[in-house]
């Protein structure tokens, strides 16, 4: 007997549940201290703005003629004190957005008799002007609408209370945010990897291309968003590579040479083992230098210029002169680089990435606490590790 068919209401209920959940507001990832900071700041900022605006209106004798505090200042206070890093909350956005939008509202009152049409036109034109002058500020739309609803025609209203309120609120925001550890105005700084950290896999040009494709206004500055993405990428690097040590990935089969190893023998070691570098050690296995293919090539090109062809020059370099005194290098110690960057077995791999990516290293000998060579980390080892780290999940 076949099982009864599944009820079609189950998927429908599931879709309804998912649709409802998608409408719920996202969790604000700020702690109680930050919420109190923003709450107290908005209260003090508005109190300061209202107190001085009231005093200015009373001194001018305009208390009964004009408003001395406009409602959009409440929305501006939310931005200035709760999200002071937002592009929408910066001083020019607050001052320009509110004041210019008020002037747009007055123009619509004068030119459009129908209040409903004037209200819609005022808000739309205010947004367009704020876009053009880089002062997009949501309360600016409220300022334009307020002017139309109050049928304000006097341009002095844009100076006071609109401009006056905006200036005072911004001044309060500068003082309060600075005292509570929030940069305001929020200066833009180009994001860059911190020294000693791996370079990002995306460039600023890539980020700009992504923003252009997204093509929407974001309530976060471009540089702050790029910085957050780089920090998230760095956190992912540390999650995947942060605990990986050199001893976990280094090549332990170490092919070495000594100071007195003949050049021909060292060259044969490089060719036989298909490697590009030989750590040079003393009799106690302590690292004293490194010799690479590049060293052989450099000396071959620099010496015996009368000999034609790189291969022939290399053979001349490797051939022993069998003299007691010779200007030509005869042993590894005369060819090696004594200044060698090294790492310890317990050192984290992520710390060494800049040595390979920026300092141009191709091989990094690994030495123990006594300076003895115990392994070598190569670009191939690092690429293998990074390739594993880049795999999803």
C-alpha positions as CSV (number, residue, x, y, z in Angstrom):
1,X,0.0,0.0,0.0
2,X,1.5,3.3,-1.1
3,X,1.9,6.1,1.5
4,X,-0.6,9.0,1.4
5,X,0.7,12.0,-0.6
6,X,2.2,14.9,1.4
7,X,-0.1,17.7,2.2
8,X,0.4,20.6,-0.2
9,X,-0.1,23.0,2.7
10,X,3.2,22.1,4.3
11,X,5.4,23.8,1.6
12,X,3.0,26.7,1.5
13,X,3.3,27.2,5.3
14,X,7.0,26.9,5.1
15,X,7.1,29.7,2.4
16,X,4.8,31.9,4.5
17,X,7.1,31.4,7.5
18,X,10.2,32.2,5.5
19,X,8.5,35.3,4.1
20,X,7.5,36.4,7.6
21,X,11.0,35.9,9.0
22,X,12.5,37.9,6.1
23,X,10.4,40.9,7.2
24,X,11.9,40.9,10.7
25,X,14.5,43.5,11.4
26,X,18.1,42.4,11.5
27,X,19.9,42.3,14.9
28,X,21.9,45.4,15.7
29,X,25.4,44.3,16.6
30,X,26.1,47.1,19.0
31,X,26.5,46.6,22.8
32,X,24.5,48.4,25.5
33,X,27.3,50.9,26.1
34,X,27.1,52.1,22.5
35,X,23.3,52.3,22.6
36,X,23.5,54.4,25.8
37,X,26.1,56.6,24.2
38,X,23.9,57.3,21.2
39,X,20.8,57.8,23.3
40,X,22.4,60.3,25.7
41,X,24.1,62.1,22.8
42,X,20.9,62.7,20.9
43,X,19.2,64.0,24.1
44,X,22.1,66.3,25.0
45,X,22.5,67.5,21.4
46,X,18.9,68.3,20.9
47,X,18.7,70.0,24.3
48,X,21.7,72.2,23.4
49,X,20.2,73.0,20.0
50,X,16.8,73.8,21.4
51,X,18.2,75.9,24.3
52,X,20.3,78.1,22.1
53,X,17.7,78.3,19.3
54,X,15.0,79.3,21.9
55,X,17.4,82.0,23.3
56,X,18.1,83.4,19.8
57,X,14.5,83.5,18.9
58,X,13.6,85.3,22.2
59,X,16.4,87.8,21.8
60,X,15.2,88.6,18.3
61,X,11.6,89.0,19.5
62,X,10.4,86.3,17.1
63,X,9.0,83.8,19.6
64,X,5.4,84.2,18.4
65,X,6.2,84.7,14.7
66,X,8.4,81.7,13.7
67,X,9.2,78.3,14.9
68,X,12.5,78.1,16.8
69,X,13.1,74.3,16.4
70,X,11.9,72.2,13.5
71,X,10.9,68.5,13.7
72,X,13.5,67.2,11.2
73,X,16.2,67.9,13.7
74,X,15.0,64.8,15.6
75,X,15.8,62.6,12.6
76,X,19.1,64.4,12.1
77,X,20.0,63.8,15.7
78,X,19.5,60.0,15.2
79,X,22.0,60.1,12.4
80,X,24.6,62.4,14.0
81,X,24.7,60.6,17.3
82,X,23.7,57.0,16.5
83,X,25.6,56.5,13.2
84,X,28.2,59.3,13.2
85,X,30.3,57.4,10.6
86,X,27.5,57.4,8.0
87,X,27.9,59.6,4.9
88,X,24.3,60.7,5.5
89,X,25.3,62.1,9.0
90,X,28.3,64.2,8.1
91,X,28.3,68.0,8.7
92,X,27.8,69.0,5.1
93,X,25.0,66.5,4.7
94,X,23.2,67.8,7.8
95,X,23.6,71.5,7.0
96,X,23.4,71.4,3.3
97,X,20.7,68.7,3.2
98,X,18.3,70.5,5.6
99,X,18.9,74.1,4.4
100,X,18.9,73.5,0.6
101,X,15.8,71.2,0.9
102,X,14.0,74.0,2.8
103,X,14.8,76.4,-0.1
104,X,13.5,73.8,-2.6
105,X,10.3,73.6,-0.5
106,X,9.8,77.3,-0.6
107,X,10.3,77.4,-4.4
108,X,7.6,74.7,-4.7
109,X,5.2,76.7,-2.5
110,X,5.7,79.7,-4.7
111,X,5.4,78.0,-8.0
112,X,2.9,75.1,-7.5
113,X,-0.6,76.0,-6.1
114,X,-1.7,72.5,-5.4
115,X,-0.4,71.4,-2.0
116,X,-0.3,67.7,-2.7
117,X,1.6,68.2,-5.9
118,X,3.9,70.8,-4.3
119,X,4.7,68.3,-1.4
120,X,5.6,65.6,-3.8
121,X,7.7,67.9,-6.1
122,X,9.5,69.4,-3.1
123,X,10.7,66.1,-1.7
124,X,11.6,64.7,-5.2
125,X,13.6,67.9,-6.2
126,X,15.2,68.0,-2.8
127,X,16.5,64.5,-3.2
128,X,17.8,65.3,-6.7
129,X,19.6,68.4,-5.4
130,X,21.1,66.6,-2.4
131,X,22.4,63.9,-4.8
132,X,24.0,66.6,-7.1
133,X,25.6,68.5,-4.2
134,X,26.7,65.4,-2.3
135,X,24.7,66.2,0.8
136,X,22.1,63.4,0.8
137,X,20.4,63.6,4.2
138,X,17.1,61.8,4.9
139,X,15.7,64.5,7.2
140,X,16.2,66.9,4.3
141,X,13.2,65.4,2.6
142,X,11.2,66.1,5.8
143,X,12.5,69.7,5.8
144,X,11.2,70.2,2.3
145,X,7.8,68.6,3.2
146,X,7.5,70.7,6.3
147,X,8.0,73.9,4.4
148,X,5.2,73.0,2.0
149,X,2.8,71.9,4.8
150,X,3.4,75.2,6.7
151,X,3.2,77.2,3.4
152,X,6.4,79.0,4.3
153,X,7.4,81.6,1.7
154,X,9.9,83.7,3.7
155,X,13.5,82.7,2.7
156,X,14.7,83.9,6.1
157,X,13.1,80.7,7.5
158,X,15.9,78.7,5.7
159,X,18.4,80.7,7.8
160,X,16.6,80.4,11.0
161,X,15.5,78.0,12.3
162,X,16.6,75.5,9.6
163,X,20.3,76.5,9.1
164,X,20.7,77.7,12.7
165,X,19.3,74.4,14.1
166,X,21.5,72.4,11.8
167,X,24.7,74.3,12.7
168,X,24.0,73.9,16.4
169,X,23.2,70.2,16.1
170,X,26.4,69.6,14.1
171,X,28.5,71.5,16.7
172,X,27.0,69.4,19.5
173,X,27.7,66.3,17.4
174,X,31.4,67.3,16.9
175,X,31.9,67.9,20.7
176,X,30.0,64.9,22.0
177,X,31.2,62.3,19.5
178,X,34.8,63.4,19.9
179,X,34.5,63.1,23.7
180,X,33.0,59.7,23.5
181,X,35.5,58.2,21.1
182,X,33.7,58.6,17.8
183,X,35.4,60.5,15.0
184,X,33.1,63.2,13.8
185,X,33.4,64.5,11.1
186,X,34.3,61.0,9.9
187,X,37.3,61.5,7.6
188,X,37.7,59.1,4.8
189,X,40.9,57.0,4.6
190,X,41.9,54.6,1.9
191,X,41.8,51.0,3.2
192,X,45.1,49.1,3.1
193,X,46.4,45.9,4.6
194,X,48.2,46.4,7.9
195,X,51.9,45.9,7.9
196,X,52.9,42.3,8.2
197,X,49.5,41.1,7.0
198,X,48.8,39.3,3.8
199,X,47.7,41.4,0.9
200,X,44.0,41.3,0.0
201,X,42.7,39.3,-2.9
202,X,40.8,42.3,-4.2
203,X,42.0,45.7,-5.2
204,X,40.3,49.1,-4.8
205,X,39.4,49.0,-8.5
206,X,37.7,45.7,-8.0
207,X,35.8,47.1,-5.0
208,X,34.7,50.2,-7.1
209,X,33.5,47.9,-9.9
210,X,31.4,45.9,-7.4
211,X,29.9,49.1,-6.0
212,X,29.0,50.3,-9.5
213,X,27.3,47.0,-10.2
214,X,25.4,47.2,-6.9
215,X,24.3,50.8,-7.9
216,X,22.5,51.6,-4.7
217,X,23.1,54.2,-1.9
218,X,24.7,52.6,1.1
219,X,24.5,54.0,4.6
220,X,28.2,53.5,5.1
221,X,31.1,55.3,3.5
222,X,33.0,53.6,0.6
223,X,36.3,53.5,2.5
224,X,34.7,52.2,5.7
225,X,33.0,49.4,3.8
226,X,36.2,48.4,2.0
227,X,38.0,48.4,5.3
228,X,35.4,46.1,6.8
229,X,35.7,43.7,3.9
230,X,39.4,43.7,4.2
231,X,39.1,43.0,8.0
232,X,36.7,40.2,7.3
233,X,39.1,38.7,4.8
234,X,41.9,39.0,7.2
235,X,39.8,37.3,9.9
236,X,39.2,34.5,7.4
237,X,42.9,34.2,6.7
238,X,43.7,33.9,10.4
239,X,40.9,31.4,10.9
240,X,42.3,29.1,8.2
241,X,46.0,29.9,8.5
242,X,46.4,31.5,11.9
243,X,47.4,28.4,13.8
244,X,49.4,26.8,11.0
245,X,53.1,26.6,11.9
246,X,56.1,26.3,9.8
247,X,56.8,22.8,11.1
248,X,53.4,21.8,9.7
249,X,54.2,22.6,6.1
250,X,58.0,22.9,5.7
251,X,60.1,20.5,3.7
252,X,62.0,18.4,6.2
253,X,64.1,16.5,3.7
254,X,66.9,19.1,3.6
255,X,69.5,19.0,0.9
256,X,72.5,21.0,2.3
257,X,76.0,22.1,1.4
258,X,78.9,23.2,3.4
259,X,81.3,26.2,3.0
260,X,83.9,24.0,1.3
261,X,81.5,22.1,-1.0
262,X,82.9,22.5,-4.6
263,X,80.6,24.4,-6.9
264,X,80.3,21.5,-9.3
265,X,79.0,19.3,-6.5
266,X,76.5,21.9,-5.3
267,X,75.3,22.4,-8.9
268,X,74.8,18.6,-9.2
269,X,72.8,18.6,-6.0
270,X,70.5,21.3,-7.3
271,X,70.0,19.5,-10.6
272,X,69.6,16.0,-9.1
273,X,67.0,17.0,-6.5
274,X,65.3,19.6,-8.7
275,X,65.6,22.3,-6.2
276,X,66.5,26.0,-6.5
277,X,68.4,26.6,-3.2
278,X,70.9,24.9,-0.9
279,X,71.2,26.0,2.7
280,X,74.8,26.2,3.7
281,X,75.7,24.9,7.1
282,X,78.8,24.4,9.3
283,X,79.9,21.1,10.8
284,X,77.4,21.5,13.6
285,X,74.6,22.0,11.1
286,X,74.2,25.6,12.0
287,X,73.0,27.8,9.1
288,X,75.7,30.1,7.7
289,X,74.2,31.1,4.3
290,X,72.3,30.0,1.3
291,X,73.2,29.4,-2.4
292,X,70.7,29.5,-5.1
293,X,70.4,28.9,-8.8
294,X,70.2,32.7,-9.2
295,X,73.7,33.0,-7.6
296,X,75.1,30.6,-10.2
297,X,73.5,32.5,-13.0
298,X,74.6,35.9,-11.7
299,X,78.2,34.8,-11.4
300,X,78.1,33.1,-14.8
301,X,76.9,36.3,-16.4
302,X,79.3,38.5,-14.6
303,X,82.4,36.6,-15.1
304,X,84.3,35.5,-18.2
305,X,82.6,37.9,-20.5
306,X,84.9,36.8,-23.3
307,X,83.2,33.4,-23.3
308,X,80.1,33.3,-25.5
309,X,76.9,31.6,-24.3
310,X,75.5,31.2,-20.9
311,X,76.0,27.4,-20.9
312,X,79.7,27.8,-21.7
313,X,80.1,30.5,-19.0
314,X,78.4,28.2,-16.5
315,X,80.8,25.3,-17.3
316,X,83.8,27.6,-16.9
317,X,82.4,28.7,-13.5
318,X,81.9,25.0,-12.3
319,X,85.3,23.8,-13.6
320,X,87.9,23.8,-10.9
321,X,90.9,26.0,-11.6
322,X,93.2,23.8,-9.6
323,X,95.2,26.8,-8.6
324,X,96.3,27.9,-5.1
325,X,95.0,31.4,-5.8
326,X,92.1,32.2,-8.1
327,X,89.7,35.1,-8.5
328,X,87.1,32.7,-9.7
329,X,84.8,31.2,-7.0
330,X,85.7,27.6,-6.3
331,X,83.5,26.6,-3.4
332,X,80.0,27.3,-2.2
333,X,81.2,29.6,0.6
334,X,82.6,32.0,-2.1
335,X,79.2,32.1,-3.9
336,X,76.6,32.0,-1.1
337,X,74.6,34.8,0.4
338,X,75.5,35.1,4.1
339,X,72.6,37.4,5.0
340,X,69.7,34.9,5.2
341,X,66.2,35.5,6.4
342,X,65.1,32.6,8.5
343,X,62.1,31.4,10.5
344,X,61.5,29.2,13.5
345,X,59.5,25.9,13.3
346,X,56.9,27.2,15.7
347,X,56.4,30.5,13.8
348,X,53.0,31.0,12.2
349,X,52.9,30.7,8.4
350,X,50.7,33.8,8.0
351,X,53.4,36.0,9.4
352,X,55.8,34.9,6.6
353,X,53.5,35.7,3.7
354,X,54.8,39.3,3.2
355,X,58.4,37.9,3.0
356,X,57.4,35.9,-0.1
357,X,54.8,38.3,-1.6
358,X,56.6,41.7,-1.0
359,X,60.2,41.1,-0.1
360,X,60.8,38.7,-3.0
361,X,62.0,35.6,-1.1
362,X,61.7,32.3,-2.8
363,X,63.2,30.0,-0.1
364,X,63.1,30.5,3.7
365,X,65.4,28.2,5.8
366,X,63.8,27.0,9.1
367,X,66.2,26.9,12.0
368,X,65.8,25.7,15.6
369,X,66.7,27.6,18.8
370,X,70.4,26.7,18.3
371,X,70.5,28.0,14.7
372,X,70.6,24.5,13.2
373,X,68.8,24.1,9.8
374,X,65.9,21.7,10.3
375,X,63.8,22.4,7.2
376,X,63.0,24.9,4.4
377,X,59.8,26.7,3.4
378,X,59.5,27.4,-0.3
379,X,57.1,29.3,-2.5
380,X,55.7,25.9,-3.6
381,X,55.0,25.0,0.0
382,X,53.3,28.3,0.6
383,X,51.2,28.1,-2.6
384,X,50.0,24.6,-1.6
385,X,49.0,25.9,1.8
386,X,47.1,28.9,0.4
387,X,45.4,26.7,-2.2
388,X,44.0,24.5,0.6
389,X,43.0,27.5,2.6
390,X,41.1,29.0,-0.4
391,X,39.0,25.9,-0.8
392,X,35.4,26.4,0.5
393,X,34.4,24.7,3.7
